[in-house]
Amino acid sequence: MRITAAIVEKHHAPFTIEELELDEPQAGEVLVRIVATGICHTDGVAREGDLPFPFPGVLGHEGAGVVEAVGKGVTSVREGDHVVIAWPWCGECRNCLDGERSMCLSIGPLAFGGGRGDGSTALRRPDGSPIHSHFFGQSSFASYAIASARSAIVVPKDTPVHMLGPLACGLLTGAGAVLNVVKPKPGSSIVVYGVGTVGLAGVMAARCSGATRIIAVDRDAGRLELAKELGAMEVVNAAETDPVQAVLEICGGPADASLECTGSIAVVRQAADSVGMRGICVLIGAAPANAEFTLDHLTTLWGKTIRGTLGGDGRADLMIPALIELNREGRFPFERLITRFPLDQVNEAMKASHSGDVLKPVLEMPH
């Protein structure tokens, strides 16, 4: 079928809007009419070459829309269902079988291989030349996408599907880092370094937990003000003060947990230094390829945990409906982060995201 998509021709190139041909769904797959797709930092990282996705190809991995057709053997979703497309997972490895689907041992080829698990691509130009597909199992910077049925999370039809895409990655990651990894105990303290979409999702999730001291750290005064509105009890402007010292003063010692959401190596050290004995520092932000960081050995030895997370851990099919329900109750108001753009303004949306002018750009598809 003929679709409209935003293509990246090569590393560092701008997006171009083209008409492409998309396969029909194969066994185990679904065809989704994409209503809207969030732009994530990871899309930019892939375009710049810090993830091994091949080009020319179609990015996009926060897609939400309506199931138009299902492949052979699919029973978990049906035509007409509203869905959010979550990360791909094989369903067979030990991590998938343990319920840690975001840590699927095949996540590399499934997310960045440029096609299905068997290497085939679902996209091609009208002249037949192949276009790499299945970025994070979907390539949803397009009016339609093919995805594995196991990644299609059915959502209530009375929810605004145009804003649900970011639940697939950015919002799920920040919230999951708190609820699935940190699991704050009553009365605990948590500090969030970097309050973009992921960090603010962490702040909102922390507000839904037993944490009683939630601290937001950033260099942008406007984002810190929003963090206060969304649940942060204290804010620290890192452009004006040493954030580690500020955290120690606010908490009367180290915090119980920290989230590092920037991908800056200097901030990784600050986040790690903000927690103490038996504390946990969760690494979330994507640093450049081959980045390394150092820690103080002695204070880390004293029971400190440095923990990476992919997608906030846990199961998207449980987390996404829960976050939607929390949003209905006014406790996870992620719509406040979203700015909508038409697909043909994808380059402007990426620029606005990179500059920080908007928190979470969402591309609306032409139909």
For each residue, the residues with C-beta under 8 A, 3 or more apart:
1: 21 22 24 144
2: 19 20 21 22
3: 19 20 21 22 142 143 144
4: 17 18 19 20 142 143 343 365 366
5: 17 18 20 58 123 131 139 141 142 143
6: 15 16 17 58 59 60 141 142 343 346 363
7: 15 16 17 18 20 56 57 58 131
8: 11 13 14 15 47 55 56 57 58 59
9: 13 16 55 56
10: 13 55 56
11: 8 47 48 49 55
12: 47 48 49
13: 8 9 10 47 55
14: 8 347
15: 6 7 8 141 346 347 350
16: 6 7 9
17: 4 5 6 7 343 344 346
18: 4 5 7 125
19: 2 3 4 126
20: 2 3 4 5 7 58 123 124 125 126 131 142
21: 1 2 3 123 124 125 126
22: 1 2 3 31 122 123 142 144 145 146
23: 26 122 123 146
24: 1 31 69 71
25: 29 30 31 69 70 71 74 146
26: 23 29 71 72 116 146
27: 71 72 73 74
28: 71 72 73 74 148 149 150
29: 25 26 70 71 74 146 147 148 149
30: 25 67 69 70 71 74 77 83 146 147 148 149 152
31: 22 24 25 67 68 69 70 144 145 146
32: 63 65 66 67 68 83 85 138 140 144 145 146 147 152
33: 65 66 67 68 143 144 365 367
34: 37 63 64 65 140 142 143 144 145 365
35: 64 65 66 161 162 364 365
36: 63 64 65 161 162 163 165 340 362 363 364 365
37: 34 60 62 63 64 140 141 165 362 363 365
38: 62 165 166 168 169 170 338 360 361 362 363
39: 43 44 60 62 346 349 350 353 360 361 362 363
40: 43 61 62 166 169 170 197
41: 44 45 170 196 263 285 286 353
42: 45 46 51 61 136 169 286
43: 39 40 46 47 59 60 61 141 350
44: 39 41 47 48 350 353 354
45: 41 42 48 50 51 286
46: 42 43 49 50 51 53 59 112 135
47: 8 11 12 13 43 44 59
48: 11 12 44 45
49: 11 12 46 289
50: 45 46 286 288 289
51: 42 45 46 112
52: 108 112
53: 46 57 59 112 113 114 132 135
54: 57 114 132
55: 8 9 10 11 13 132
56: 7 8 9 10 131 132
57: 7 8 53 54 114 123 131 132 133 135 139
58: 5 6 7 8 20 123 131 132 133 135 139 141 142
59: 6 8 43 46 47 53 135 139 141
60: 6 37 39 43 63 135 138 139 140 141 142 145 363
61: 40 42 43 85 87 111 135 136 137 138 139 140 168 169
62: 37 38 39 40 140 165 166 167 168 169 170
63: 32 34 36 37 60 84 85 138 140 145 147 165 168
64: 34 35 36 37 82 83 84 85 155 161 162 164 165 167 168
65: 32 33 34 35 36 82 83 85 145 161 365
66: 32 33 35 80 81 82 83 161
67: 30 31 32 33 70 77 78 79 80 81 82 83 152
68: 31 32 33 79 144
69: 24 25 30 31 79
70: 25 29 30 31 67 74 77 78 79 149
71: 24 25 26 27 28 29 30 74 149
72: 26 27 28
73: 27 28
74: 25 27 28 29 30 70 71 77 149
75:
76: 149 150 152 154
77: 30 67 70 74 81 83 149 152 154
78: 67 70 81
79: 67 68 69 70
80: 66 67
81: 66 67 77 78 152 154
82: 64 65 66 67 154 155 156 157 159 161
83: 30 32 64 65 66 67 77 152 153 154 155
84: 63 64 152 153 155 164 165 167 168 316 320
85: 32 61 63 64 65 137 138 140 145 147 151 152 153 165 168
86: 151 152 153 168 172 316 317 320
87: 61 101 102 104 107 111 136 137 151 168 169 311 316
88: 104 107 110 111 134 136 137 138 147 148 151
89: 96 101 102 104 106 107 110 150 151
90: 93 96 104 105 106 110 117
91: 96 150
92: 96 97
93: 90 96 97 104 105 106
94: 97 98 105
95: 98 100 101 103 104 105
96: 89 90 91 92 93 99 100 101 104 105
97: 92 93 94
98: 94 95
99: 96 314 315
100: 95 96 103 104 313 314
101: 87 89 95 96 104 314 315 316
102: 87 89 107 176 309 310 311 312 313 314 316
103: 95 100 107 310 313
104: 87 88 89 90 93 95 96 100 101 107 110
105: 90 93 94 95 96
106: 89 90 93 109 110 117
107: 87 88 89 102 103 104 110 111 310
108: 52 111 112 113
109: 106 112 113 117
110: 88 89 90 104 106 107 113 117 134 137
111: 61 87 88 107 108 135 136 137
112: 46 51 52 53 108 109 135
113: 53 108 109 110 117 119 134
114: 53 54 57 121 132 133 134 135
115: 118 119 120 121 122 132 133 134
116: 26 119 120 121 122 133 134
117: 90 106 109 110 113
118: 115
119: 113 115 116
120: 115 116
121: 114 115 116 124 130 131 132 133 134
122: 22 23 115 116 133 134 139 146
123: 5 20 21 22 23 57 58 130 131 132 133 139
124: 20 21 121 128 129 130 131
125: 18 20 21 128 129 131
126: 19 20 21
127:
128: 124 125
129: 124 125
130: 121 123 124
131: 5 7 20 56 57 58 121 123 124 125
132: 53 54 55 56 57 58 114 115 121 123 135 139
133: 57 58 114 115 116 121 122 123 139 146
134: 88 110 113 114 115 116 121 122 137 138 139 146 147
135: 46 53 57 58 59 60 61 111 112 114 132 138 139
136: 42 61 87 88 111 139 169
137: 61 85 87 88 110 111 134 147 148 151
138: 32 60 61 63 85 88 134 135 145 146 147 151
139: 5 57 58 59 60 61 122 123 132 133 134 135 136 142 145
140: 32 34 37 60 61 62 63 85 145 165
141: 5 6 15 37 43 58 59 60 343 346 363
142: 3 4 5 6 20 22 34 58 60 139 145 365
143: 3 4 5 33 34 343 365 366 367
144: 1 3 22 31 32 33 34 68
145: 22 31 32 34 60 63 65 85 138 139 140 142
146: 22 23 25 26 29 30 31 32 122 133 134 138
147: 29 30 32 63 85 88 134 137 138 151 152
148: 28 29 30 88 137 151 152
149: 28 29 30 70 71 74 76 77 152
150: 28 76 89 91
151: 85 86 87 88 89 137 138 147 148 316
152: 30 32 67 76 77 81 83 84 85 86 147 148 149
153: 83 84 85 86 168 316 317 320 321
154: 76 77 81 82 83
155: 64 82 83 84 159 161 164 320 321 324
156: 82 159 324
157: 82
158:
159: 82 155 156 164 324 328
160: 163 164 335
161: 35 36 64 65 66 82 155 164
162: 35 36 64 340 362 364
163: 36 160 166 334 335 338 362
164: 64 84 155 159 160 161 167 320 324
165: 36 37 38 62 63 64 84 85 140 168 362
166: 38 40 62 163 169 170 171 197 334 337 338 360 362
167: 62 64 84 164 171 172 320 323 324 334
168: 38 61 62 63 64 84 85 86 87 153 165 172 316 320
169: 38 40 42 61 62 87 136 166 172 173 311
170: 38 40 41 62 166 173 174 197 198 201 360
171: 166 167 174 175 197 198 201 323 334
172: 86 167 168 169 175 176 201 311 312 316 319 320 323
173: 169 170 176 177 198 201 284 309 310 311 312
174: 170 171 177 178 197 198 199 200 201 202 203 204 205 259 261 284 312
175: 171 172 178 179 201 202 204 205 312 319 323 332
176: 102 172 173 179 180 181 205 309 311 312 313 314 319
177: 173 174 180 181 182 198 202 205 259 282 284 309 312 313
178: 174 175 181 182 183 184 190 202 205 206 209 259
179: 175 176 182 183 205 208 209 312 314 319
180: 176 177 183 309 312 313 314 319
181: 176 177 178 280 282 307 309 312 313
182: 177 178 179 190 257 259 280 282
183: 178 179 180 209
184: 178 188 190 206 209 210 211 256 257
185: 188 210 256
186: 210 212
187: 210 211 212
188: 184 185 210 211 212 213 256 257
189: 211 212 213 214 215 251 255 256 257
190: 178 182 184 202 206 211 213 214 215 255 256 257 258 259
191: 214 215 216 217 247 255 257 258 259 271 274 275
192: 195 199 202 203 206 214 215 216 217 227 232 258 259 261
193: 199 217 218 243 258 259 260 261 262 267 270 271 274
194: 198 199 217 218 260 261 262 264 267 285
195: 192 199 200 203 216 217 218 220 223 224 226 227 232 261
196: 41 199 200 223 261 356 359
197: 40 166 170 171 174 200 201 337 359 360
198: 170 171 173 174 177 194 201 202 261 284 285
199: 174 192 193 194 195 196 202 203 216 218 227 259 261
200: 174 195 196 197 203 204 223 226 227 230 337 359
201: 170 171 172 173 174 175 197 198 204 205 332 334
202: 174 175 177 178 190 192 198 199 205 206 259 261
203: 174 192 195 199 200 206 207 214 216 227 230 231 232
204: 174 175 200 201 207 208 230 231 331 332 333 334
205: 174 175 176 177 178 179 201 202 208 209 332
206: 178 184 190 192 202 203 209 211 214 231
207: 203 204 211 214 230 231 331
208: 179 204 205 326 331 332
209: 178 179 183 184 205 206
210: 184 185 186 187 188
211: 184 187 188 189 190 206 207 214
212: 186 187 188 189 233
213: 188 189 190 233 234 250 251 255
214: 189 190 191 192 203 206 207 211 231 232 233 234
215: 189 190 191 192 232 233 234 235 236 247 250 251 255
216: 191 192 195 199 203 224 227 228 232 234 235 236
217: 191 192 193 194 195 235 236 238 243 246 247 270
218: 193 194 195 199 223 224 227 235 237 238
219: 237 238 239
220: 195 223 224 356
221: 224 225 237
222: 225 226
223: 195 196 200 218 220 226 227 356 359
224: 195 216 218 220 221 227 228 232 235 236 237
225: 221 222 228 229 235
226: 195 200 222 223 229 230 336
227: 192 195 199 200 203 216 218 223 224 230 231 232 235
228: 216 224 225 232 235
229: 225 226
230: 200 203 204 207 226 227 333 336
231: 203 204 206 207 214 227
232: 192 195 203 214 215 216 224 227 228 235
233: 212 213 214 215
234: 213 214 215 216 250
235: 215 216 217 218 224 225 227 228 232
236: 215 216 217 224 241 243 246 247 250
237: 218 219 221 224 240 241
238: 217 218 219 241 243 270
239: 219
240: 237
241: 236 237 238 245 246
242: 245 246
243: 193 217 236 238 246 247 270 274
244: 247 248 270 273 274
245: 241 242 248 249
246: 217 236 241 242 243 249 250
247: 191 215 217 236 243 244 250 251 254 255 274
248: 244 245 251 252 253 254 274
249: 245 246 252
250: 213 215 234 236 246 247
251: 189 213 215 247 248 254 255
252: 248 249
253: 248 276
254: 247 248 251 274 275 276 277 279
255: 189 190 191 213 215 247 251 258 274 275 276 279
256: 184 185 188 189 190 275 279 280
257: 182 184 188 189 190 191 275 279 280 281 282
258: 190 191 192 193 255 271 272 274 275 279 280 281 282
259: 174 177 178 182 190 191 192 193 199 202 271 282 284
260: 193 194 263 267 268 271 272 281 282 283 284 285
261: 174 192 193 194 195 196 198 199 202 284 285
262: 193 194 267 285
263: 41 260 267 285 286 287 288
264: 194 267 268 285 287
265: 268 269 287 291 292 293
266: 269 270
267: 193 194 260 262 263 264 270 271 285
268: 260 264 265 271 272 283 285 287 293
269: 265 266 272 273 293 294 295
270: 193 217 238 243 244 266 267 273 274
271: 191 193 258 259 260 267 268 274 275 281 283
272: 258 260 268 269 275 281 295 300 304 306
273: 244 269 270 296 299
274: 191 193 243 244 247 248 254 255 258 270 271 281
275: 191 254 255 256 257 258 271 272 279 280 281 304
276: 253 254 255 279 299 302 304
277: 254 302 303 304
278: 303 304 305
279: 254 255 256 257 258 275 276 303 304 305
280: 181 182 256 257 258 275 304 305 306 307
281: 257 258 260 271 272 274 275 304 305 306 307
282: 177 181 182 257 258 259 260 307 308 309
283: 260 268 271 306 307 308 309
284: 173 174 177 198 259 260 261 309
285: 41 194 198 260 261 262 263 264 267 268
286: 41 42 45 50 263
287: 263 264 265 268 291
288: 50 263 291
289: 49 50
290:
291: 265 287 288
292: 265
293: 265 268 269
294: 269
295: 269 272 300 306
296: 273 299 300
297: 300 301
298: 301 302
299: 273 276 296 302 304
300: 272 295 296 297 304 306
301: 297 298 304
302: 276 277 298 299
303: 277 278 279
304: 272 275 276 277 278 279 280 281 299 300 301
305: 278 279 280 281
306: 272 280 281 283 295 300
307: 181 280 281 282 283
308: 282 283
309: 102 173 176 177 180 181 282 283 284 312 313
310: 102 103 107 173 313
311: 87 102 169 172 173 176 316
312: 102 172 173 174 175 176 177 179 180 181 309 319
313: 100 102 103 176 177 180 181 309 310
314: 99 100 101 102 176 179 180 318 319
315: 99 101 318 319
316: 84 86 87 101 102 151 153 168 172 311 319 320
317: 86 153 320 321
318: 314 315 321 322
319: 172 175 176 179 180 312 314 315 316 322 323
320: 84 86 153 155 164 167 168 172 316 317 323 324
321: 153 155 317 318 324 325
322: 318 319 325 326
323: 167 171 172 175 319 320 326 327 332 334
324: 155 156 159 164 167 320 321 327 328
325: 321 322 328 329
326: 208 322 323 329 331 332
327: 323 324 330 331 332 333 334 335
328: 159 324 325
329: 325 326 332
330: 327 333
331: 204 207 208 326 327
332: 175 201 204 205 208 323 326 327 329
333: 204 230 327 330 336
334: 163 166 167 171 201 204 323 327 337 338 360
335: 160 163 327 338
336: 226 230 333
337: 166 197 200 334 359 360
338: 38 163 166 334 335 359 360 361 362
339: 349 352 358 359 360 361 362
340: 36 162 361 362 363 364
341: 345 346 348 349 361 362 363 364
342: 345 363 364 366
343: 4 6 17 141 143 346 363 364 365 366
344: 17 366
345: 341 342 348 349 363
346: 6 15 17 39 141 341 343 349 350 363
347: 14 15 350 351
348: 341 345 351 352
349: 39 339 341 345 346 352 353 358 361 363
350: 15 39 43 44 346 347 353 354 361
351: 347 348 354 355
352: 339 348 349 355 357 358 361
353: 39 41 44 349 350 356 357 358 360 361
354: 44 350 351
355: 351 352
356: 196 220 223 353
357: 352 353
358: 339 349 352 353 361
359: 196 197 200 223 337 338 339
360: 38 39 166 170 197 334 337 338 339 353
361: 38 39 338 339 340 341 349 350 352 353 358
362: 36 37 38 39 162 163 165 166 338 339 340 341
363: 6 36 37 38 39 60 141 340 341 342 343 345 346 349
364: 35 36 162 340 341 342 343
365: 4 33 34 35 36 37 65 142 143 343
366: 4 143 342 343 344
367: 33 143
